[in-house]
C-alpha cells in the first residue's frame, strides 16, 4: 500500500491539489471564466505532450513539435490570405503536419540518425520555412464561425471546446498506450530495441508511425492556436516544445524510455497549467515563468536519479541491459505489464 501511494502519479496528484489550494488565495482563481482560461491556455501544450508521450516511451524524442505547429500556422495564414476556404485549409494543414513528421521519421528510422540531433535540426528548419512563408508579418481575420471552437466553452460552462478535444485525444492515447498490443510494444522498445526486435516487434514501423502521429497532432494544435489568437505568425508557439517536454518528463515518463503513464502526464499538465495561472494572476513576469518551467524540466529528470536506489527493483538502470543485468528479484515482465496498464 505504501509503495503504491509513493508512485510518482500519486506525488503529482498531491502537487496538483497543492497548486489549486494555493491558487484559491489569488483573486478570481476559482471563477468559472478563469478556470476556463486556465484549461484553454494549455490546450496546445497538452496536444504536443500527448504527441511526445508515445515517442519518449520508445526512448526517442521529437523537439520539432512546436516548430511544426508554427509552420502549419504560417501555412494556414498563407492559404487563407490567398483566398482558400477554411474547410479546404484544414485537411491540407493536417497533411502538411504529417509530411513534416514523416521527414523526421525517415531521418530517424530509415537512416538511423539520433532523434535528438535530427529534431533539433528540423526544429530550426521548420521554423525557418515558416518565416519563408510569412516573413515577420501576421495574417488575421479568420472566419468568425470557427473561432468559438478555439475560444469558447461548452454551453457557458468552465469546459472549453478545445479542452474537450484534448480530453478525447488523451483518452485515445491512453487506450493506445495502455490497452493495446501496440502500447505494450512501446514499452518493450523503450526497455531494449534489440530485445523487442527479437520478440517479433516491428520496431521501425512503430517508430515511423509515432512520428506521423506527432506531426498530425502538432498540425491540429496549430489550427486551435491560430484561431484562438486570430493570428497566423511564423513565431507562433516558439519555445512551446520545452513546456511540452517538461510536462512529459514531470509526468513520470523516463527520458530513456520504457516507463510512464498517460495519467501521470495528464496530471502534470493540470499542475503546470494551474501553476502558470496562479503566477499570471499574481503578475509574475513571463521571464520568471520561463525560469520555473526550466526548473521543472531539470527536476523531472533529476528526481528519478536521486531516488534511483529506491527504484532499482522496478526500473533497470540501462534499457539495453534489461535481460542481462537484472538485479535478483527484479521482475521486468511484471513491471512492463504494470506500466502498460497504467496502474
C-alpha positions as CSV (number, residue, x, y, z in Angstrom):
1,X,0.0,0.0,0.0
2,X,2.8,2.4,0.9
3,X,4.7,1.7,-2.3
4,X,1.6,2.3,-4.4
5,X,1.0,5.6,-2.6
6,X,4.5,6.7,-3.3
7,X,4.2,6.1,-7.0
8,X,5.0,9.2,-9.0
9,X,1.5,9.7,-10.2
10,X,0.3,10.0,-6.5
11,X,3.0,12.5,-5.8
12,X,1.9,14.5,-8.8
13,X,-1.7,14.4,-7.7
14,X,-0.7,15.8,-4.3
15,X,1.3,18.5,-6.1
16,X,-1.7,19.3,-8.3
17,X,-4.0,19.7,-5.3
18,X,-1.4,21.9,-3.5
19,X,-1.2,24.2,-6.6
20,X,-5.0,24.6,-6.7
21,X,-5.3,25.2,-3.0
22,X,-2.6,27.8,-3.2
23,X,-4.4,29.3,-6.2
24,X,-7.6,29.7,-4.1
25,X,-5.8,32.6,-2.3
26,X,-5.4,34.5,-5.5
27,X,-8.3,36.8,-6.5
28,X,-10.5,35.4,-9.2
29,X,-8.8,32.0,-9.4
30,X,-12.0,30.0,-8.7
31,X,-14.2,31.9,-11.1
32,X,-15.6,29.9,-14.0
33,X,-14.1,32.2,-16.5
34,X,-10.6,31.8,-15.0
35,X,-10.8,28.0,-14.8
36,X,-11.9,28.1,-18.5
37,X,-8.9,30.3,-19.3
38,X,-6.6,28.0,-17.3
39,X,-7.7,25.0,-19.3
40,X,-7.7,26.7,-22.6
41,X,-4.2,28.2,-22.1
42,X,-2.7,24.7,-22.0
43,X,-4.7,23.1,-24.7
44,X,-2.0,23.2,-27.4
45,X,0.7,22.2,-24.9
46,X,-1.4,19.2,-23.9
47,X,-1.8,18.1,-27.6
48,X,2.0,18.4,-28.1
49,X,2.7,16.5,-24.8
50,X,0.3,13.7,-25.9
51,X,2.2,13.6,-29.3
52,X,5.5,13.3,-27.5
53,X,4.4,10.7,-24.9
54,X,4.5,7.5,-27.1
55,X,7.7,8.7,-28.8
56,X,9.5,9.2,-25.5
57,X,8.3,5.8,-24.3
58,X,10.3,4.2,-27.1
59,X,13.4,6.1,-26.0
60,X,13.2,8.7,-28.8
61,X,12.3,12.4,-28.8
62,X,10.7,15.0,-31.1
63,X,11.8,18.5,-30.3
64,X,10.4,19.9,-33.6
65,X,6.7,19.7,-32.5
66,X,6.4,23.4,-31.7
67,X,8.1,24.3,-35.0
68,X,5.8,22.0,-36.8
69,X,2.9,23.9,-35.1
70,X,4.5,27.2,-36.2
71,X,4.9,26.1,-39.8
72,X,1.3,24.8,-40.0
73,X,0.1,28.0,-38.5
74,X,2.0,30.0,-41.1
75,X,0.7,27.7,-43.9
76,X,-2.9,28.3,-42.6
77,X,-2.3,32.0,-42.8
78,X,-0.8,31.9,-46.3
79,X,-3.6,29.8,-47.7
80,X,-6.3,31.9,-46.0
81,X,-4.7,35.1,-47.3
82,X,-4.7,33.5,-50.8
83,X,-8.5,33.2,-50.7
84,X,-8.8,29.5,-49.9
85,X,-11.8,28.4,-47.8
86,X,-11.1,27.3,-44.2
87,X,-12.8,24.0,-44.8
88,X,-10.2,23.2,-47.5
89,X,-7.3,24.6,-45.5
90,X,-7.9,22.2,-42.5
91,X,-7.1,18.9,-44.3
92,X,-4.2,20.4,-46.2
93,X,-2.6,21.7,-43.0
94,X,-3.1,18.3,-41.3
95,X,-1.5,16.5,-44.2
96,X,1.4,19.1,-44.1
97,X,2.0,18.2,-40.4
98,X,2.1,14.5,-41.2
99,X,4.6,15.2,-44.0
100,X,6.8,17.1,-41.6
101,X,6.5,14.2,-39.2
102,X,7.5,11.8,-42.0
103,X,10.7,13.8,-42.6
104,X,11.7,13.2,-39.0
105,X,10.7,9.5,-39.3
106,X,12.8,8.9,-42.4
107,X,15.9,10.5,-40.9
108,X,15.5,8.7,-37.5
109,X,14.1,5.4,-38.6
110,X,15.4,4.8,-42.2
111,X,18.8,6.5,-41.8
112,X,19.3,5.5,-38.1
113,X,20.2,9.1,-37.0
114,X,19.8,10.1,-33.4
115,X,16.4,11.6,-32.8
116,X,17.7,14.3,-30.6
117,X,20.1,15.7,-33.3
118,X,17.6,15.2,-36.1
119,X,14.7,17.0,-34.3
120,X,16.9,19.8,-33.1
121,X,17.8,20.3,-36.8
122,X,14.2,20.1,-38.0
123,X,13.2,22.5,-35.2
124,X,15.2,25.2,-36.9
125,X,14.4,24.0,-40.4
126,X,10.6,24.0,-39.9
127,X,10.7,27.4,-38.1
128,X,12.8,28.8,-40.9
129,X,10.3,27.5,-43.5
130,X,7.5,29.2,-41.6
131,X,9.4,32.5,-42.0
132,X,9.8,31.8,-45.7
133,X,6.1,31.6,-46.0
134,X,5.1,34.6,-43.9
135,X,8.2,36.6,-43.1
136,X,7.8,38.7,-40.0
137,X,4.2,39.6,-40.8
138,X,0.9,38.2,-39.5
139,X,-2.4,37.1,-41.1
140,X,-5.6,37.8,-39.2
141,X,-9.3,37.9,-39.8
142,X,-10.0,34.2,-39.7
143,X,-13.7,33.1,-40.0
144,X,-15.8,34.1,-37.0
145,X,-18.0,30.9,-37.3
146,X,-14.9,28.7,-36.5
147,X,-13.2,30.9,-33.8
148,X,-15.6,29.9,-31.0
149,X,-14.4,26.3,-31.3
150,X,-11.0,27.5,-30.1
151,X,-12.1,30.2,-27.7
152,X,-15.5,29.5,-26.2
153,X,-16.7,27.0,-23.6
154,X,-19.5,24.4,-23.9
155,X,-22.8,25.9,-23.0
156,X,-21.3,28.6,-20.9
157,X,-19.6,26.0,-18.6
158,X,-15.9,26.0,-17.5
159,X,-15.0,23.4,-20.1
160,X,-13.7,24.9,-23.5
161,X,-14.4,23.1,-26.7
162,X,-10.6,22.9,-27.2
163,X,-10.2,21.1,-23.9
164,X,-12.9,18.6,-24.9
165,X,-10.8,17.8,-27.9
166,X,-7.7,17.4,-25.7
167,X,-9.7,15.0,-23.4
168,X,-10.7,13.0,-26.4
169,X,-7.1,12.8,-27.7
170,X,-5.8,12.0,-24.3
171,X,-8.3,9.2,-23.9
172,X,-7.4,7.8,-27.3
173,X,-3.7,7.9,-26.5
174,X,-4.4,6.2,-23.1
175,X,-6.2,3.4,-25.0
176,X,-3.4,3.1,-27.4
177,X,-0.7,3.1,-24.8
178,X,-2.3,1.1,-22.0
179,X,-4.9,-1.2,-23.7
180,X,-3.4,-2.4,-26.9
181,X,-0.5,-4.6,-28.1
182,X,1.0,-1.6,-29.8
183,X,1.2,0.1,-26.4
184,X,2.9,-2.9,-25.0
185,X,5.4,-2.7,-27.9
186,X,6.2,0.9,-27.0
187,X,7.4,-0.1,-23.5
188,X,9.3,-3.1,-24.9
189,X,11.1,-0.9,-27.4
190,X,12.0,1.6,-24.7
191,X,13.4,-1.2,-22.5
192,X,15.5,-2.6,-25.2
193,X,15.3,-2.1,-29.0
194,X,17.1,-5.3,-30.0
195,X,15.2,-7.4,-27.5
196,X,12.0,-6.0,-28.9
197,X,13.1,-6.9,-32.4
198,X,13.9,-10.5,-31.4
199,X,10.4,-10.6,-29.8
200,X,8.9,-10.0,-33.2
201,X,8.0,-6.3,-32.8
202,X,8.4,-4.3,-36.0
203,X,10.3,-1.5,-34.3
204,X,10.9,0.7,-37.3
205,X,7.3,0.6,-38.4
206,X,6.1,1.5,-34.8
207,X,8.6,4.4,-34.6
208,X,7.7,5.7,-38.1
209,X,4.0,5.7,-37.2
210,X,4.6,7.6,-34.0
211,X,6.4,10.5,-35.8
212,X,3.5,10.7,-38.3
213,X,1.1,10.9,-35.3
214,X,3.2,13.6,-33.8
215,X,3.1,15.7,-36.9
216,X,-0.7,15.2,-37.1
217,X,-1.3,16.3,-33.6
218,X,1.0,19.3,-34.0
219,X,-1.0,20.4,-37.0
220,X,-4.3,20.1,-35.1
221,X,-2.7,22.1,-32.3
222,X,-1.7,24.8,-34.9
223,X,-5.3,25.2,-36.0
224,X,-6.5,25.8,-32.4
225,X,-3.6,28.2,-31.7
226,X,-4.2,30.2,-34.9
227,X,-8.0,30.5,-34.3
228,X,-7.6,31.2,-30.6
229,X,-5.3,34.2,-31.2
230,X,-6.8,35.0,-34.6
231,X,-3.3,35.4,-35.9
232,X,-1.0,33.3,-38.1
233,X,2.6,34.1,-37.4
234,X,5.9,32.3,-38.1
235,X,6.9,32.6,-34.5
236,X,3.6,31.1,-33.1
237,X,4.3,28.6,-30.2
238,X,8.0,29.5,-30.2
239,X,9.6,27.6,-27.3
240,X,6.5,25.6,-26.5
241,X,8.4,22.3,-27.2
242,X,10.2,22.8,-23.9
243,X,7.0,23.2,-21.9
244,X,5.6,20.0,-23.6
245,X,8.8,18.1,-22.8
246,X,8.7,19.3,-19.2
247,X,5.1,18.1,-18.9
248,X,6.0,14.6,-20.3
249,X,9.1,14.2,-18.1
250,X,7.4,15.7,-15.0
251,X,4.6,13.2,-15.6
252,X,7.0,10.4,-14.9
253,X,7.9,9.3,-18.4
254,X,11.5,8.2,-18.4
255,X,13.7,10.1,-20.9
256,X,15.4,6.7,-21.6
257,X,12.0,5.1,-22.5
258,X,10.2,2.1,-21.1
259,X,8.4,3.8,-18.2
260,X,5.5,6.3,-17.9
261,X,1.7,6.6,-18.0
262,X,-0.9,8.9,-19.6
263,X,-2.4,9.6,-16.2
264,X,1.0,10.9,-15.0
265,X,1.4,13.3,-18.0
266,X,-2.3,14.5,-17.7
267,X,-1.8,15.3,-14.0
268,X,1.5,17.1,-14.7
269,X,-0.2,19.2,-17.4
270,X,-3.0,20.1,-15.0
271,X,-0.5,21.0,-12.2
272,X,1.6,23.1,-14.6
273,X,-1.5,24.9,-16.0
274,X,-2.6,25.7,-12.5
275,X,0.8,27.0,-11.5
276,X,1.1,29.2,-14.6
277,X,-2.4,30.6,-13.9
278,X,-1.5,31.4,-10.3
279,X,1.7,33.2,-11.4
280,X,-0.3,35.1,-14.1
281,X,-2.9,36.2,-11.5
282,X,-0.1,37.3,-9.2
283,X,1.5,39.4,-12.0
284,X,4.7,37.3,-12.2
285,X,6.6,38.1,-15.4
286,X,7.0,35.7,-18.3
287,X,10.7,35.6,-17.7
288,X,10.2,34.2,-14.2
289,X,7.6,31.7,-15.5
290,X,10.2,30.5,-18.0
291,X,12.7,30.1,-15.2
292,X,10.2,28.0,-13.3
293,X,9.5,25.9,-16.4
294,X,13.2,25.2,-16.8
295,X,13.5,24.2,-13.1
296,X,10.6,21.8,-13.5
297,X,12.3,20.3,-16.5
298,X,15.5,19.8,-14.6
299,X,13.7,18.4,-11.5
300,X,11.7,16.0,-13.7
301,X,15.0,14.5,-14.8
302,X,16.8,14.8,-11.5
303,X,14.2,13.2,-9.2
304,X,14.3,9.7,-10.7
305,X,18.1,9.8,-10.5
306,X,18.1,10.9,-6.8
307,X,15.6,8.2,-5.9
308,X,17.3,5.6,-8.1
309,X,18.4,3.3,-5.2
310,X,14.8,3.0,-4.1
311,X,13.6,2.1,-7.6
312,X,16.2,-0.3,-8.8
313,X,13.8,-3.2,-8.3
314,X,11.4,-1.6,-10.7
315,X,13.5,0.3,-13.2
316,X,16.6,-1.0,-15.0
317,X,19.5,1.4,-15.0
318,X,20.0,0.9,-18.7
319,X,17.3,-0.4,-21.0
320,X,20.0,-2.1,-23.2
321,X,20.9,-4.4,-20.4
322,X,17.4,-5.3,-19.2
323,X,17.8,-9.0,-20.0
324,X,21.5,-9.5,-18.9
325,X,22.0,-7.4,-15.8
326,X,18.7,-7.5,-13.9
327,X,19.1,-7.4,-10.2
328,X,18.0,-10.5,-8.3
329,X,14.3,-10.4,-7.7
330,X,13.6,-7.7,-10.3
331,X,10.7,-8.8,-12.5
332,X,10.9,-6.8,-15.7
333,X,8.0,-8.6,-17.2
334,X,5.6,-7.7,-14.4
335,X,6.8,-4.1,-14.5
336,X,6.2,-3.9,-18.2
337,X,2.7,-5.1,-17.7
338,X,2.1,-2.7,-14.8
339,X,3.2,0.4,-16.8
340,X,1.4,-0.8,-19.9
341,X,-1.9,-1.0,-17.9
342,X,-1.2,2.4,-16.4
343,X,-1.5,1.3,-12.8
